[in-house]
Amino acid sequence: MLAVWGKGDQIFGPAGAQAFARDTGRAEVHLLEGGHFLLESALDEVADLMLDFLGRTIGE
């Protein structure tokens, strides 16, 4: 599981992403500079993380 989260998200705070890691035991968490609408402020970085994650995990 990949969780890409805005450090400054006031709706779903970083603790939510960390909960995924705790609950699944295999989540990859990235906390980026930004808020709730992270794709508006960090689209390229999020897309790169997603493509990298998919490239490493598809077919597992």
N, CA, C, O and CB atoms as a CASP TS submission, in Angstrom:
PFRMAT TS
TARGET T0000
AUTHOR 0000-0000-0000
METHOD Language model
MODEL 1
PARENT N/A
ATOM      1  N   MET     1       0.834  -1.165   0.000  1.00  0.00           N
ATOM      2  CA  MET     1       0.000   0.000   0.000  1.00  0.00           C
ATOM      3  C   MET     1       0.883   1.233   0.000  1.00  0.00           C
ATOM      4  O   MET     1       1.893   1.289   0.701  1.00  0.00           O
ATOM      5  CB  MET     1      -0.951  -0.005   1.198  1.00  0.00           C
ATOM      6  N   LEU     2       0.492   2.215  -0.790  1.00  0.00           N
ATOM      7  CA  LEU     2       1.196   3.484  -0.859  1.00  0.00           C
ATOM      8  C   LEU     2       0.302   4.572  -0.275  1.00  0.00           C
ATOM      9  O   LEU     2      -0.848   4.723  -0.687  1.00  0.00           O
ATOM     10  CB  LEU     2       1.604   3.819  -2.322  1.00  0.00           C
ATOM     11  N   ALA     3       0.824   5.321   0.673  1.00  0.00           N
ATOM     12  CA  ALA     3       0.109   6.469   1.238  1.00  0.00           C
ATOM     13  C   ALA     3       0.974   7.704   1.014  1.00  0.00           C
ATOM     14  O   ALA     3       2.058   7.824   1.587  1.00  0.00           O
ATOM     15  CB  ALA     3      -0.207   6.262   2.774  1.00  0.00           C
ATOM     16  N   VAL     4       0.495   8.612   0.186  1.00  0.00           N
ATOM     17  CA  VAL     4       1.190   9.871  -0.064  1.00  0.00           C
ATOM     18  C   VAL     4       0.318  10.960   0.537  1.00  0.00           C
ATOM     19  O   VAL     4      -0.826  11.148   0.123  1.00  0.00           O
ATOM     20  CB  VAL     4       1.458  10.114  -1.611  1.00  0.00           C
ATOM     21  N   TRP     5       0.857  11.668   1.505  1.00  0.00           N
ATOM     22  CA  TRP     5       0.055  12.535   2.368  1.00  0.00           C
ATOM     23  C   TRP     5       0.655  13.921   2.457  1.00  0.00           C
ATOM     24  O   TRP     5       1.873  14.084   2.388  1.00  0.00           O
ATOM     25  CB  TRP     5      -0.074  11.935   3.761  1.00  0.00           C
ATOM     26  N   GLY     6      -0.188  14.908   2.609  1.00  0.00           N
ATOM     27  CA  GLY     6       0.289  16.258   2.865  1.00  0.00           C
ATOM     28  C   GLY     6       0.542  16.460   4.357  1.00  0.00           C
ATOM     29  O   GLY     6      -0.340  16.223   5.182  1.00  0.00           O
ATOM     30  N   LYS     7       1.741  16.894   4.691  1.00  0.00           N
ATOM     31  CA  LYS     7       2.076  17.122   6.107  1.00  0.00           C
ATOM     32  C   LYS     7       1.120  18.111   6.766  1.00  0.00           C
ATOM     33  O   LYS     7       0.828  18.008   7.957  1.00  0.00           O
ATOM     34  CB  LYS     7       3.513  17.634   6.235  1.00  0.00           C
ATOM     35  N   GLY     8       0.641  19.057   5.986  1.00  0.00           N
ATOM     36  CA  GLY     8      -0.213  20.094   6.530  1.00  0.00           C
ATOM     37  C   GLY     8      -1.697  19.846   6.332  1.00  0.00           C
ATOM     38  O   GLY     8      -2.494  20.771   6.482  1.00  0.00           O
ATOM     39  N   ASP     9      -2.090  18.626   6.001  1.00  0.00           N
ATOM     40  CA  ASP     9      -3.504  18.315   5.783  1.00  0.00           C
ATOM     41  C   ASP     9      -4.260  18.454   7.094  1.00  0.00           C
ATOM     42  O   ASP     9      -4.005  17.722   8.050  1.00  0.00           O
ATOM     43  CB  ASP     9      -3.678  16.887   5.202  1.00  0.00           C
ATOM     44  N   GLN    10      -5.193  19.401   7.132  1.00  0.00           N
ATOM     45  CA  GLN    10      -5.964  19.651   8.352  1.00  0.00           C
ATOM     46  C   GLN    10      -7.221  18.788   8.422  1.00  0.00           C
ATOM     47  O   GLN    10      -7.893  18.766   9.452  1.00  0.00           O
ATOM     48  CB  GLN    10      -6.346  21.120   8.436  1.00  0.00           C
ATOM     49  N   ILE    11      -7.544  18.085   7.352  1.00  0.00           N
ATOM     50  CA  ILE    11      -8.729  17.232   7.335  1.00  0.00           C
ATOM     51  C   ILE    11      -8.341  15.795   7.687  1.00  0.00           C
ATOM     52  O   ILE    11      -8.954  15.175   8.556  1.00  0.00           O
ATOM     53  CB  ILE    11      -9.422  17.285   5.951  1.00  0.00           C
ATOM     54  N   PHE    12      -7.326  15.277   7.011  1.00  0.00           N
ATOM     55  CA  PHE    12      -6.791  13.951   7.298  1.00  0.00           C
ATOM     56  C   PHE    12      -5.313  14.136   7.630  1.00  0.00           C
ATOM     57  O   PHE    12      -4.467  14.129   6.735  1.00  0.00           O
ATOM     58  CB  PHE    12      -6.998  12.953   6.081  1.00  0.00           C
ATOM     59  N   GLY    13      -5.010  14.298   8.883  1.00  0.00           N
ATOM     60  CA  GLY    13      -3.648  14.583   9.317  1.00  0.00           C
ATOM     61  C   GLY    13      -2.695  13.432   9.071  1.00  0.00           C
ATOM     62  O   GLY    13      -3.126  12.318   8.774  1.00  0.00           O
ATOM     63  N   PRO    14      -1.401  13.692   9.194  1.00  0.00           N
ATOM     64  CA  PRO    14      -0.378  12.680   8.976  1.00  0.00           C
ATOM     65  C   PRO    14      -0.567  11.416   9.824  1.00  0.00           C
ATOM     66  O   PRO    14      -0.119  10.340   9.427  1.00  0.00           O
ATOM     67  CB  PRO    14       0.965  13.270   9.260  1.00  0.00           C
ATOM     68  N   ALA    15      -1.205  11.529  10.952  1.00  0.00           N
ATOM     69  CA  ALA    15      -1.445  10.344  11.782  1.00  0.00           C
ATOM     70  C   ALA    15      -2.272   9.303  11.033  1.00  0.00           C
ATOM     71  O   ALA    15      -2.143   8.107  11.291  1.00  0.00           O
ATOM     72  CB  ALA    15      -2.154  10.738  13.086  1.00  0.00           C
ATOM     73  N   GLY    16      -3.114   9.746  10.114  1.00  0.00           N
ATOM     74  CA  GLY    16      -3.911   8.810   9.312  1.00  0.00           C
ATOM     75  C   GLY    16      -3.033   7.964   8.418  1.00  0.00           C
ATOM     76  O   GLY    16      -3.256   6.760   8.293  1.00  0.00           O
ATOM     77  N   ALA    17      -2.044   8.568   7.794  1.00  0.00           N
ATOM     78  CA  ALA    17      -1.113   7.819   6.948  1.00  0.00           C
ATOM     79  C   ALA    17      -0.306   6.846   7.793  1.00  0.00           C
ATOM     80  O   ALA    17      -0.088   5.702   7.396  1.00  0.00           O
ATOM     81  CB  ALA    17      -0.172   8.776   6.186  1.00  0.00           C
ATOM     82  N   GLN    18       0.127   7.292   8.933  1.00  0.00           N
ATOM     83  CA  GLN    18       0.913   6.428   9.818  1.00  0.00           C
ATOM     84  C   GLN    18       0.067   5.264  10.340  1.00  0.00           C
ATOM     85  O   GLN    18       0.599   4.187  10.611  1.00  0.00           O
ATOM     86  CB  GLN    18       1.480   7.241  10.997  1.00  0.00           C
ATOM     87  N   ALA    19      -1.220   5.470  10.480  1.00  0.00           N
ATOM     88  CA  ALA    19      -2.115   4.386  10.901  1.00  0.00           C
ATOM     89  C   ALA    19      -2.167   3.285   9.842  1.00  0.00           C
ATOM     90  O   ALA    19      -2.231   2.103  10.179  1.00  0.00           O
ATOM     91  CB  ALA    19      -3.533   4.930  11.172  1.00  0.00           C
ATOM     92  N   PHE    20      -2.141   3.668   8.560  1.00  0.00           N
ATOM     93  CA  PHE    20      -2.100   2.663   7.498  1.00  0.00           C
ATOM     94  C   PHE    20      -0.859   1.786   7.661  1.00  0.00           C
ATOM     95  O   PHE    20      -0.937   0.562   7.557  1.00  0.00           O
ATOM     96  CB  PHE    20      -2.110   3.338   6.101  1.00  0.00           C
ATOM     97  N   ALA    21       0.268   2.412   7.913  1.00  0.00           N
ATOM     98  CA  ALA    21       1.511   1.663   8.081  1.00  0.00           C
ATOM     99  C   ALA    21       1.408   0.717   9.269  1.00  0.00           C
ATOM    100  O   ALA    21       1.831  -0.436   9.193  1.00  0.00           O
ATOM    101  CB  ALA    21       2.698   2.619   8.264  1.00  0.00           C
ATOM    102  N   ARG    22       0.854   1.202  10.342  1.00  0.00           N
ATOM    103  CA  ARG    22       0.707   0.387  11.547  1.00  0.00           C
ATOM    104  C   ARG    22      -0.273  -0.768  11.311  1.00  0.00           C
ATOM    105  O   ARG    22      -0.014  -1.898  11.723  1.00  0.00           O
ATOM    106  CB  ARG    22       0.230   1.257  12.726  1.00  0.00           C
ATOM    107  N   ASP    23      -1.385  -0.482  10.654  1.00  0.00           N
ATOM    108  CA  ASP    23      -2.438  -1.484  10.472  1.00  0.00           C
ATOM    109  C   ASP    23      -2.098  -2.536   9.424  1.00  0.00           C
ATOM    110  O   ASP    23      -2.485  -3.696   9.570  1.00  0.00           O
ATOM    111  CB  ASP    23      -3.721  -0.805  10.091  1.00  0.00           C
ATOM    112  N   THR    24      -1.389  -2.157   8.381  1.00  0.00           N
ATOM    113  CA  THR    24      -1.089  -3.109   7.312  1.00  0.00           C
ATOM    114  C   THR    24       0.260  -3.787   7.490  1.00  0.00           C
ATOM    115  O   THR    24       0.462  -4.914   7.039  1.00  0.00           O
ATOM    116  CB  THR    24      -1.128  -2.412   5.977  1.00  0.00           C
ATOM    117  N   GLY    25       1.168  -3.104   8.140  1.00  0.00           N
ATOM    118  CA  GLY    25       2.508  -3.649   8.312  1.00  0.00           C
ATOM    119  C   GLY    25       3.384  -3.548   7.077  1.00  0.00           C
ATOM    120  O   GLY    25       4.582  -3.823   7.137  1.00  0.00           O
ATOM    121  N   ARG    26       2.793  -3.153   5.956  1.00  0.00           N
ATOM    122  CA  ARG    26       3.565  -3.065   4.707  1.00  0.00           C
ATOM    123  C   ARG    26       3.364  -1.751   3.965  1.00  0.00           C
ATOM    124  O   ARG    26       3.836  -1.606   2.838  1.00  0.00           O
ATOM    125  CB  ARG    26       3.193  -4.206   3.797  1.00  0.00           C
ATOM    126  N   ALA    27       2.688  -0.810   4.564  1.00  0.00           N
ATOM    127  CA  ALA    27       2.420   0.438   3.859  1.00  0.00           C
ATOM    128  C   ALA    27       3.699   1.262   3.710  1.00  0.00           C
ATOM    129  O   ALA    27       4.533   1.324   4.613  1.00  0.00           O
ATOM    130  CB  ALA    27       1.347   1.251   4.597  1.00  0.00           C
ATOM    131  N   GLU    28       3.820   1.876   2.566  1.00  0.00           N
ATOM    132  CA  GLU    28       4.913   2.804   2.299  1.00  0.00           C
ATOM    133  C   GLU    28       4.313   4.204   2.424  1.00  0.00           C
ATOM    134  O   GLU    28       3.410   4.565   1.669  1.00  0.00           O
ATOM    135  CB  GLU    28       5.573   2.560   0.864  1.00  0.00           C
ATOM    136  N   VAL    29       4.810   4.980   3.363  1.00  0.00           N
ATOM    137  CA  VAL    29       4.229   6.290   3.665  1.00  0.00           C
ATOM    138  C   VAL    29       5.201   7.392   3.262  1.00  0.00           C
ATOM    139  O   VAL    29       6.389   7.346   3.581  1.00  0.00           O
ATOM    140  CB  VAL    29       3.876   6.403   5.169  1.00  0.00           C
ATOM    141  N   HIS    30       4.669   8.379   2.556  1.00  0.00           N
ATOM    142  CA  HIS    30       5.449   9.557   2.187  1.00  0.00           C
ATOM    143  C   HIS    30       4.658  10.778   2.633  1.00  0.00           C
ATOM    144  O   HIS    30       3.526  10.985   2.195  1.00  0.00           O
ATOM    145  CB  HIS    30       5.752   9.599   0.639  1.00  0.00           C
ATOM    146  N   LEU    31       5.253  11.584   3.501  1.00  0.00           N
ATOM    147  CA  LEU    31       4.639  12.828   3.959  1.00  0.00           C
ATOM    148  C   LEU    31       5.318  13.971   3.220  1.00  0.00           C
ATOM    149  O   LEU    31       6.506  14.233   3.410  1.00  0.00           O
ATOM    150  CB  LEU    31       4.765  12.999   5.520  1.00  0.00           C
ATOM    151  N   LEU    32       4.549  14.647   2.374  1.00  0.00           N
ATOM    152  CA  LEU    32       5.092  15.716   1.542  1.00  0.00           C
ATOM    153  C   LEU    32       4.639  17.080   2.044  1.00  0.00           C
ATOM    154  O   LEU    32       3.637  17.201   2.748  1.00  0.00           O
ATOM    155  CB  LEU    32       4.671  15.526   0.085  1.00  0.00           C
ATOM    156  N   GLU    33       5.395  18.095   1.670  1.00  0.00           N
ATOM    157  CA  GLU    33       4.983  19.462   1.982  1.00  0.00           C
ATOM    158  C   GLU    33       3.697  19.738   1.219  1.00  0.00           C
ATOM    159  O   GLU    33       3.663  19.619  -0.006  1.00  0.00           O
ATOM    160  CB  GLU    33       6.102  20.506   1.615  1.00  0.00           C
ATOM    161  N   GLY    34       2.658  20.102   1.923  1.00  0.00           N
ATOM    162  CA  GLY    34       1.387  20.396   1.280  1.00  0.00           C
ATOM    163  C   GLY    34       0.240  20.124   2.223  1.00  0.00           C
ATOM    164  O   GLY    34       0.440  19.737   3.374  1.00  0.00           O
ATOM    165  N   GLY    35      -0.954  20.330   1.726  1.00  0.00           N
ATOM    166  CA  GLY    35      -2.147  20.165   2.530  1.00  0.00           C
ATOM    167  C   GLY    35      -3.063  19.098   1.968  1.00  0.00           C
ATOM    168  O   GLY    35      -2.616  18.108   1.389  1.00  0.00           O
ATOM    169  N   HIS    36      -4.371  19.323   2.152  1.00  0.00           N
ATOM    170  CA  HIS    36      -5.369  18.338   1.761  1.00  0.00           C
ATOM    171  C   HIS    36      -5.409  18.116   0.246  1.00  0.00           C
ATOM    172  O   HIS    36      -5.654  17.001  -0.214  1.00  0.00           O
ATOM    173  CB  HIS    36      -6.735  18.770   2.253  1.00  0.00           C
ATOM    174  N   PHE    37      -5.173  19.156  -0.510  1.00  0.00           N
ATOM    175  CA  PHE    37      -5.214  19.047  -1.975  1.00  0.00           C
ATOM    176  C   PHE    37      -3.789  18.909  -2.507  1.00  0.00           C
ATOM    177  O   PHE    37      -3.312  19.752  -3.266  1.00  0.00           O
ATOM    178  CB  PHE    37      -5.924  20.288  -2.614  1.00  0.00           C
ATOM    179  N   LEU    38      -3.133  17.853  -2.104  1.00  0.00           N
ATOM    180  CA  LEU    38      -1.722  17.639  -2.405  1.00  0.00           C
ATOM    181  C   LEU    38      -1.440  17.573  -3.900  1.00  0.00           C
ATOM    182  O   LEU    38      -0.383  18.009  -4.355  1.00  0.00           O
ATOM    183  CB  LEU    38      -1.247  16.373  -1.749  1.00  0.00           C
ATOM    184  N   LEU    39      -2.375  17.033  -4.658  1.00  0.00           N
ATOM    185  CA  LEU    39      -2.140  16.942  -6.103  1.00  0.00           C
ATOM    186  C   LEU    39      -2.058  18.311  -6.765  1.00  0.00           C
ATOM    187  O   LEU    39      -1.459  18.446  -7.831  1.00  0.00           O
ATOM    188  CB  LEU    39      -3.239  16.130  -6.758  1.00  0.00           C
ATOM    189  N   GLU    40      -2.645  19.316  -6.152  1.00  0.00           N
ATOM    190  CA  GLU    40      -2.568  20.661  -6.713  1.00  0.00           C
ATOM    191  C   GLU    40      -1.210  21.305  -6.469  1.00  0.00           C
ATOM    192  O   GLU    40      -0.777  22.158  -7.244  1.00  0.00           O
ATOM    193  CB  GLU    40      -3.659  21.530  -6.128  1.00  0.00           C
ATOM    194  N   SER    41      -0.543  20.904  -5.404  1.00  0.00           N
ATOM    195  CA  SER    41       0.729  21.535  -5.060  1.00  0.00           C
ATOM    196  C   SER    41       1.946  20.655  -5.314  1.00  0.00           C
ATOM    197  O   SER    41       3.067  21.160  -5.379  1.00  0.00           O
ATOM    198  CB  SER    41       0.710  21.938  -3.627  1.00  0.00           C
ATOM    199  N   ALA    42       1.746  19.352  -5.458  1.00  0.00           N
ATOM    200  CA  ALA    42       2.887  18.445  -5.612  1.00  0.00           C
ATOM    201  C   ALA    42       2.588  17.322  -6.602  1.00  0.00           C
ATOM    202  O   ALA    42       2.988  16.178  -6.385  1.00  0.00           O
ATOM    203  CB  ALA    42       3.274  17.851  -4.258  1.00  0.00           C
ATOM    204  N   LEU    43       1.895  17.641  -7.674  1.00  0.00           N
ATOM    205  CA  LEU    43       1.470  16.621  -8.640  1.00  0.00           C
ATOM    206  C   LEU    43       2.635  15.787  -9.163  1.00  0.00           C
ATOM    207  O   LEU    43       2.569  14.558  -9.160  1.00  0.00           O
ATOM    208  CB  LEU    43       0.758  17.277  -9.806  1.00  0.00           C
ATOM    209  N   ASP    44       3.688  16.443  -9.606  1.00  0.00           N
ATOM    210  CA  ASP    44       4.804  15.703 -10.200  1.00  0.00           C
ATOM    211  C   ASP    44       5.450  14.760  -9.185  1.00  0.00           C
ATOM    212  O   ASP    44       5.784  13.624  -9.520  1.00  0.00           O
ATOM    213  CB  ASP    44       5.852  16.675 -10.751  1.00  0.00           C
ATOM    214  N   GLU    45       5.626  15.223  -7.961  1.00  0.00           N
ATOM    215  CA  GLU    45       6.240  14.388  -6.932  1.00  0.00           C
ATOM    216  C   GLU    45       5.349  13.194  -6.586  1.00  0.00           C
ATOM    217  O   GLU    45       5.838  12.076  -6.422  1.00  0.00           O
ATOM    218  CB  GLU    45       6.524  15.217  -5.674  1.00  0.00           C
ATOM    219  N   VAL    46       4.045  13.434  -6.477  1.00  0.00           N
ATOM    220  CA  VAL    46       3.115  12.339  -6.187  1.00  0.00           C
ATOM    221  C   VAL    46       3.098  11.338  -7.340  1.00  0.00           C
ATOM    222  O   VAL    46       3.139  10.129  -7.115  1.00  0.00           O
ATOM    223  CB  VAL    46       1.691  12.887  -5.930  1.00  0.00           C
ATOM    224  N   ALA    47       3.040  11.835  -8.559  1.00  0.00           N
ATOM    225  CA  ALA    47       3.023  10.952  -9.729  1.00  0.00           C
ATOM    226  C   ALA    47       4.290  10.101  -9.793  1.00  0.00           C
ATOM    227  O   ALA    47       4.220   8.908 -10.087  1.00  0.00           O
ATOM    228  CB  ALA    47       2.877  11.774 -11.020  1.00  0.00           C
ATOM    229  N   ASP    48       5.444  10.707  -9.519  1.00  0.00           N
ATOM    230  CA  ASP    48       6.696   9.953  -9.520  1.00  0.00           C
ATOM    231  C   ASP    48       6.669   8.843  -8.467  1.00  0.00           C
ATOM    232  O   ASP    48       7.097   7.721  -8.736  1.00  0.00           O
ATOM    233  CB  ASP    48       7.886  10.894  -9.268  1.00  0.00           C
ATOM    234  N   LEU    49       6.164   9.154  -7.265  1.00  0.00           N
ATOM    235  CA  LEU    49       6.082   8.152  -6.208  1.00  0.00           C
ATOM    236  C   LEU    49       5.136   7.014  -6.603  1.00  0.00           C
ATOM    237  O   LEU    49       5.414   5.844  -6.338  1.00  0.00           O
ATOM    238  CB  LEU    49       5.616   8.799  -4.896  1.00  0.00           C
ATOM    239  N   MET    50       4.026   7.369  -7.233  1.00  0.00           N
ATOM    240  CA  MET    50       3.067   6.348  -7.653  1.00  0.00           C
ATOM    241  C   MET    50       3.663   5.441  -8.728  1.00  0.00           C
ATOM    242  O   MET    50       3.555   4.218  -8.638  1.00  0.00           O
ATOM    243  CB  MET    50       1.782   7.005  -8.173  1.00  0.00           C
ATOM    244  N   LEU    51       4.285   6.028  -9.735  1.00  0.00           N
ATOM    245  CA  LEU    51       4.869   5.227 -10.813  1.00  0.00           C
ATOM    246  C   LEU    51       5.977   4.322 -10.291  1.00  0.00           C
ATOM    247  O   LEU    51       6.082   3.166 -10.700  1.00  0.00           O
ATOM    248  CB  LEU    51       5.414   6.134 -11.918  1.00  0.00           C
ATOM    249  N   ASP    52       6.801   4.845  -9.390  1.00  0.00           N
ATOM    250  CA  ASP    52       7.859   4.045  -8.795  1.00  0.00           C
ATOM    251  C   ASP    52       7.271   2.875  -8.001  1.00  0.00           C
ATOM    252  O   ASP    52       7.713   1.735  -8.139  1.00  0.00           O
ATOM    253  CB  ASP    52       8.743   4.917  -7.890  1.00  0.00           C
ATOM    254  N   PHE    53       6.281   3.170  -7.180  1.00  0.00           N
ATOM    255  CA  PHE    53       5.646   2.137  -6.355  1.00  0.00           C
ATOM    256  C   PHE    53       5.016   1.049  -7.224  1.00  0.00           C
ATOM    257  O   PHE    53       5.208  -0.141  -6.973  1.00  0.00           O
ATOM    258  CB  PHE    53       4.580   2.762  -5.441  1.00  0.00           C
ATOM    259  N   LEU    54       4.274   1.455  -8.231  1.00  0.00           N
ATOM    260  CA  LEU    54       3.637   0.481  -9.125  1.00  0.00           C
ATOM    261  C   LEU    54       4.670  -0.353  -9.875  1.00  0.00           C
ATOM    262  O   LEU    54       4.490  -1.556 -10.066  1.00  0.00           O
ATOM    263  CB  LEU    54       2.726   1.195 -10.124  1.00  0.00           C
ATOM    264  N   GLY    55       5.743   0.290 -10.292  1.00  0.00           N
ATOM    265  CA  GLY    55       6.797  -0.446 -10.986  1.00  0.00           C
ATOM    266  C   GLY    55       7.446  -1.502 -10.112  1.00  0.00           C
ATOM    267  O   GLY    55       7.878  -2.545 -10.605  1.00  0.00           O
ATOM    268  N   ARG    56       7.515  -1.236  -8.824  1.00  0.00           N
ATOM    269  CA  ARG    56       8.131  -2.186  -7.894  1.00  0.00           C
ATOM    270  C   ARG    56       7.172  -3.252  -7.375  1.00  0.00           C
ATOM    271  O   ARG    56       7.618  -4.302  -6.912  1.00  0.00           O
ATOM    272  CB  ARG    56       8.708  -1.443  -6.733  1.00  0.00           C
ATOM    273  N   THR    57       5.879  -3.007  -7.441  1.00  0.00           N
ATOM    274  CA  THR    57       4.949  -3.903  -6.762  1.00  0.00           C
ATOM    275  C   THR    57       3.998  -4.689  -7.663  1.00  0.00           C
ATOM    276  O   THR    57       3.460  -5.711  -7.237  1.00  0.00           O
ATOM    277  CB  THR    57       4.154  -3.123  -5.817  1.00  0.00           C
ATOM    278  N   ILE    58       3.786  -4.246  -8.868  1.00  0.00           N
ATOM    279  CA  ILE    58       2.880  -4.981  -9.748  1.00  0.00           C
ATOM    280  C   ILE    58       3.480  -6.346 -10.040  1.00  0.00           C
ATOM    281  O   ILE    58       4.644  -6.468 -10.420  1.00  0.00           O
ATOM    282  CB  ILE    58       2.615  -4.197 -11.067  1.00  0.00           C
ATOM    283  N   GLY    59       2.676  -7.346  -9.858  1.00  0.00           N
ATOM    284  CA  GLY    59       3.139  -8.700 -10.113  1.00  0.00           C
ATOM    285  C   GLY    59       3.613  -9.439  -8.873  1.00  0.00           C
ATOM    286  O   GLY    59       3.975 -10.613  -8.943  1.00  0.00           O
ATOM    287  N   GLU    60       3.612  -8.742  -7.722  1.00  0.00           N
ATOM    288  CA  GLU    60       4.015  -9.428  -6.473  1.00  0.00           C
ATOM    289  C   GLU    60       3.028 -10.502  -6.114  1.00  0.00           C
ATOM    290  O   GLU    60       3.197 -11.183  -5.102  1.00  0.00           O
ATOM    291  CB  GLU    60       4.141  -8.433  -5.310  1.00  0.00           C
TER
END
